[in-house]
Amino acid sequence: MNSRHDMHTHSLASDGVYEPAELVRHAAQAGITELALSDHDTTAGIVEADATACQTGIRLIPAVEVSTSWQSKAIHIVGLNIDIDSPVLQAGLRELQNIRDARAREMGARLTKHGFPDSYSAAMALAGAGMITRTHFARHLCNIGVAGSISEVFERYLRQGKPGYVSTQWAEIGDAIAWIKAAGGVATLAHPHRYKLTASWLRRLLTDFKQAGGQAMEIVSGNTPPQDIQSAATLARKFELLASTGSDFHAPEHTWVKLGRLPALPADLVPVWSCWRA
């Protein structure tokens, strides 16, 4: 059974390829009835997406994926059902946007030294008015024939230890959760198995996340294999967290992530959308 909920997607406001309105239309065609637009460190696409959602019958959940640092690892927290006009949240996001810009400039400088001049300006052109991310650099390097796919570019140039990688100190988890809660949202740990933590380290992360006020975690994310869904469900029960599901959709060429094709949550878990349904 496919879920009609998708609580994690991206648009051109960050590193997705669809305009917010276009993303909503594709979600409607895929049978999604409740969609969260959760761009990286920005809510710039929400108003446009919501206007189209009203036309298509989808319920849009305003959201944002906040970049945080924990134990020298980048951890993403999705704030669901937020008030995008919250001054506390927007002040925090502005801090992260400044960090992103500084990181992008340094990435461009490093790639230039490695033989790829003008990478920063090319990535900025691809980002347009949206938030610049590593994906924009990867798309640029693909466009000039450096590699055959975005994933290959990441492996060769943009991951830790590679020429274009820049270590970044993002927001503290506690601060990010406080911003989300100030905006009336639900702080949700994104794709827990993607951080490649051992079981004991993942439990430590969830302990800190819960103590800081985190309320939910993604049980289903993108192409999560069944064994990871079951282990995430076990952790959600242990830490008494609400359960979320999200494709982390960016682009249609990512064939392993399809809108509207997520498996259903385990029946005994409490879905995160029950918060605003109540």
C-alpha positions as CSV (number, residue, x, y, z in Angstrom):
1,M,0.0,0.0,0.0
2,N,1.4,3.4,-1.0
3,S,1.2,6.4,1.4
4,R,-0.9,9.4,0.5
5,H,1.3,11.5,2.7
6,D,4.7,12.9,1.8
7,M,6.3,14.9,4.6
8,H,9.7,15.7,3.0
9,T,10.2,17.2,-0.5
10,H,12.3,19.9,-2.2
11,S,11.7,22.5,-4.9
12,L,13.7,25.1,-6.8
13,A,13.7,27.2,-3.6
14,S,16.6,25.0,-2.6
15,D,18.0,22.0,-4.5
16,G,15.0,20.5,-6.2
17,V,14.3,20.9,-9.9
18,Y,10.6,21.8,-9.9
19,E,9.1,25.2,-9.1
20,P,7.0,24.9,-5.9
21,A,3.8,25.0,-7.9
22,E,5.0,22.4,-10.3
23,L,6.0,20.1,-7.5
24,V,2.5,20.3,-6.0
25,R,0.9,19.5,-9.4
26,H,3.2,16.4,-9.7
27,A,2.3,15.3,-6.2
28,A,-1.4,15.6,-7.0
29,Q,-1.0,13.5,-10.1
30,A,0.8,10.9,-7.9
31,G,-2.2,10.6,-5.6
32,I,-0.7,12.5,-2.6
33,T,-3.3,14.2,-0.5
34,E,-1.0,15.8,2.1
35,L,2.4,17.2,1.1
36,A,5.1,19.0,3.0
37,L,7.5,21.3,1.1
38,S,10.7,21.2,3.2
39,D,13.4,23.1,1.4
40,H,16.9,23.4,2.9
41,D,17.0,26.3,5.4
42,T,14.4,28.3,3.6
43,T,10.6,28.7,3.4
44,A,10.7,30.8,0.2
45,G,8.6,28.4,-1.8
46,I,5.8,27.9,0.6
47,V,3.4,30.6,-0.5
48,E,3.5,29.6,-4.1
49,A,3.1,25.9,-3.3
50,D,0.2,26.6,-1.0
51,A,-1.7,28.6,-3.7
52,T,-1.4,25.7,-6.1
53,A,-2.3,23.2,-3.4
54,C,-5.6,25.0,-2.8
55,Q,-6.3,24.6,-6.5
56,T,-5.5,20.9,-6.7
57,G,-7.1,19.7,-3.4
58,I,-3.8,18.9,-1.7
59,R,-3.3,19.9,1.8
60,L,0.1,21.7,2.0
61,I,2.1,21.4,5.2
62,P,4.5,24.3,5.5
63,A,7.9,22.9,6.4
64,V,11.6,23.4,6.4
65,E,14.7,21.1,6.6
66,V,17.1,22.7,9.0
67,S,20.8,21.9,8.9
68,T,22.4,21.1,12.2
69,S,25.6,19.7,13.6
70,W,26.0,17.0,16.1
71,Q,29.2,15.2,17.1
72,S,30.9,16.6,14.0
73,K,28.2,15.2,11.7
74,A,25.6,17.0,9.7
75,I,22.1,16.1,10.9
76,H,18.9,17.3,9.3
77,I,15.7,18.2,11.2
78,V,12.5,18.8,9.4
79,G,10.1,21.3,11.0
80,L,6.6,20.3,10.0
81,N,3.5,22.5,10.1
82,I,5.4,25.6,10.9
83,D,4.3,29.3,10.9
84,I,6.6,30.6,8.2
85,D,6.2,34.1,9.6
86,S,7.7,33.2,12.9
87,P,10.5,35.8,13.6
88,V,12.4,33.4,15.7
89,L,12.5,30.7,12.9
90,Q,13.3,33.2,10.2
91,A,16.2,34.7,12.2
92,G,17.6,31.2,12.7
93,L,17.2,30.4,9.0
94,R,19.0,33.7,8.0
95,E,22.0,32.5,10.1
96,L,22.1,29.3,8.2
97,Q,21.7,31.0,4.8
98,N,24.8,33.1,5.6
99,I,26.7,29.9,6.5
100,R,25.5,28.3,3.2
101,D,26.8,31.2,1.2
102,A,30.2,31.3,2.9
103,R,30.5,27.5,2.4
104,A,29.6,27.8,-1.3
105,R,32.2,30.5,-1.9
106,E,34.8,28.3,-0.3
107,M,33.7,25.2,-2.3
108,G,34.0,27.3,-5.5
109,A,37.5,28.4,-4.5
110,R,38.6,24.8,-3.8
111,L,37.1,23.5,-7.1
112,T,38.9,26.3,-9.0
113,K,42.2,25.2,-7.5
114,H,41.3,21.6,-8.6
115,G,40.9,22.8,-12.2
116,F,37.2,23.8,-12.4
117,P,37.1,27.6,-12.6
118,D,33.9,29.6,-12.2
119,S,32.2,26.8,-10.3
120,Y,30.7,29.2,-7.7
121,S,29.2,31.5,-10.3
122,A,27.9,28.5,-12.3
123,A,26.3,26.9,-9.2
124,M,24.8,30.3,-8.3
125,A,23.3,30.5,-11.7
126,L,21.7,27.1,-11.3
127,A,20.4,28.0,-7.9
128,G,18.8,31.2,-9.2
129,A,16.8,32.8,-6.4
130,G,16.9,29.6,-4.4
131,M,19.2,28.4,-1.6
132,I,22.6,27.3,-3.0
133,T,23.6,23.7,-2.0
134,R,26.2,21.1,-2.9
135,T,23.8,19.7,-5.4
136,H,24.1,22.8,-7.5
137,F,27.8,22.3,-7.7
138,A,27.3,18.6,-8.6
139,R,24.8,19.6,-11.4
140,H,27.4,22.1,-12.8
141,L,30.1,19.5,-12.9
142,C,27.8,17.0,-14.6
143,N,26.9,19.7,-17.1
144,I,30.5,20.2,-18.1
145,G,31.1,16.5,-18.4
146,V,33.2,15.8,-15.3
147,A,31.0,12.8,-14.4
148,G,28.0,11.0,-15.6
149,S,25.7,11.5,-12.6
150,I,25.2,13.7,-9.6
151,S,26.0,10.8,-7.3
152,E,29.3,10.2,-9.1
153,V,30.2,13.9,-8.6
154,F,29.5,13.6,-4.9
155,E,31.7,10.5,-4.6
156,R,34.6,12.0,-6.5
157,Y,34.5,15.7,-5.5
158,L,32.0,16.7,-2.8
159,R,32.0,14.2,0.0
160,Q,34.2,14.4,3.1
161,G,37.8,14.1,2.2
162,K,37.2,15.1,-1.5
163,P,38.6,18.2,-3.2
164,G,35.4,20.3,-3.1
165,Y,34.3,19.3,0.4
166,V,34.1,22.1,3.1
167,S,33.6,21.1,6.7
168,T,30.7,23.2,8.1
169,Q,29.4,24.0,11.6
170,W,25.7,24.3,11.3
171,A,23.1,25.1,14.0
172,E,23.1,23.2,17.3
173,I,20.3,20.7,17.4
174,G,18.7,22.3,20.5
175,D,18.7,25.7,18.8
176,A,17.1,24.3,15.6
177,I,14.4,22.5,17.6
178,A,13.7,25.7,19.6
179,W,13.2,27.7,16.3
180,I,10.8,25.0,15.0
181,K,8.8,25.0,18.2
182,A,8.7,28.8,18.3
183,A,7.0,28.5,14.9
184,G,4.5,26.1,16.3
185,G,6.0,23.2,14.3
186,V,6.9,19.5,15.0
187,A,10.6,18.8,15.0
188,T,11.3,15.6,13.1
189,L,14.6,13.8,12.7
190,A,15.1,13.3,8.9
191,H,16.3,10.0,7.3
192,P,18.0,8.5,10.5
193,H,19.8,5.7,8.7
194,R,21.4,7.9,6.1
195,Y,23.9,9.2,8.7
196,K,25.6,5.8,8.8
197,L,25.7,5.7,12.6
198,T,26.2,2.6,14.5
199,A,23.2,1.4,16.5
200,S,24.6,2.8,19.8
201,W,25.5,6.2,18.2
202,L,22.0,6.4,16.7
203,R,20.5,5.8,20.1
204,R,22.7,8.6,21.5
205,L,21.5,11.0,18.7
206,L,17.9,10.1,19.5
207,T,18.5,10.6,23.2
208,D,19.9,14.1,22.6
209,F,17.2,14.9,20.0
210,K,14.4,13.9,22.4
211,Q,15.9,15.7,25.4
212,A,16.1,18.9,23.2
213,G,12.4,18.6,22.5
214,G,12.3,16.6,19.3
215,Q,9.0,15.0,18.7
216,A,9.1,12.7,15.6
217,M,11.4,10.8,13.2
218,E,11.1,9.6,9.7
219,I,10.4,5.9,9.6
220,V,10.1,5.8,5.8
221,S,12.5,8.0,3.8
222,G,13.0,7.7,0.0
223,N,14.1,4.2,-0.8
224,T,14.4,2.9,2.8
225,P,14.7,-0.9,2.7
226,P,12.3,-2.9,4.8
227,Q,14.8,-3.8,7.5
228,D,15.6,-0.1,8.1
229,I,11.9,0.7,8.3
230,Q,11.5,-2.0,11.0
231,S,14.6,-0.8,13.0
232,A,13.5,2.8,12.8
233,A,10.0,1.8,14.0
234,T,11.6,0.0,16.9
235,L,13.5,3.2,17.9
236,A,10.4,5.3,17.5
237,R,8.6,3.0,20.0
238,K,11.5,3.1,22.4
239,F,11.8,6.9,22.4
240,E,8.1,7.5,22.1
241,L,8.4,9.5,18.9
242,L,5.8,10.2,16.3
243,A,6.3,8.6,12.9
244,S,6.8,10.5,9.7
245,T,7.2,9.4,6.1
246,G,8.9,11.4,3.3
247,S,10.3,10.8,-0.1
248,D,13.0,13.4,0.1
249,F,12.1,14.1,-3.5
250,H,14.4,16.4,-5.4
251,A,14.2,15.4,-9.1
252,P,12.5,12.9,-11.4
253,E,15.9,11.5,-12.5
254,H,16.4,10.1,-9.1
255,T,14.5,6.9,-10.1
256,W,14.8,5.4,-6.6
257,V,12.7,8.2,-5.1
258,K,9.2,8.6,-6.5
259,L,6.4,10.8,-5.4
260,G,3.4,8.9,-4.1
261,R,5.2,5.5,-3.9
262,L,6.2,5.3,-0.3
263,P,5.2,2.2,1.8
264,A,2.8,2.7,4.6
265,L,3.9,3.2,8.1
266,P,3.8,0.3,10.6
267,A,0.2,0.3,11.8
268,D,1.0,0.6,15.5
269,L,2.9,3.9,15.2
270,V,1.3,7.3,15.7
271,P,1.7,9.3,12.5
272,V,3.0,12.8,12.8
273,W,0.1,14.3,10.9
274,S,-2.2,13.3,13.8
275,C,-0.9,16.5,15.6
276,W,-2.6,18.9,13.2
277,R,-5.5,16.6,12.5
278,A,-6.3,16.8,16.2
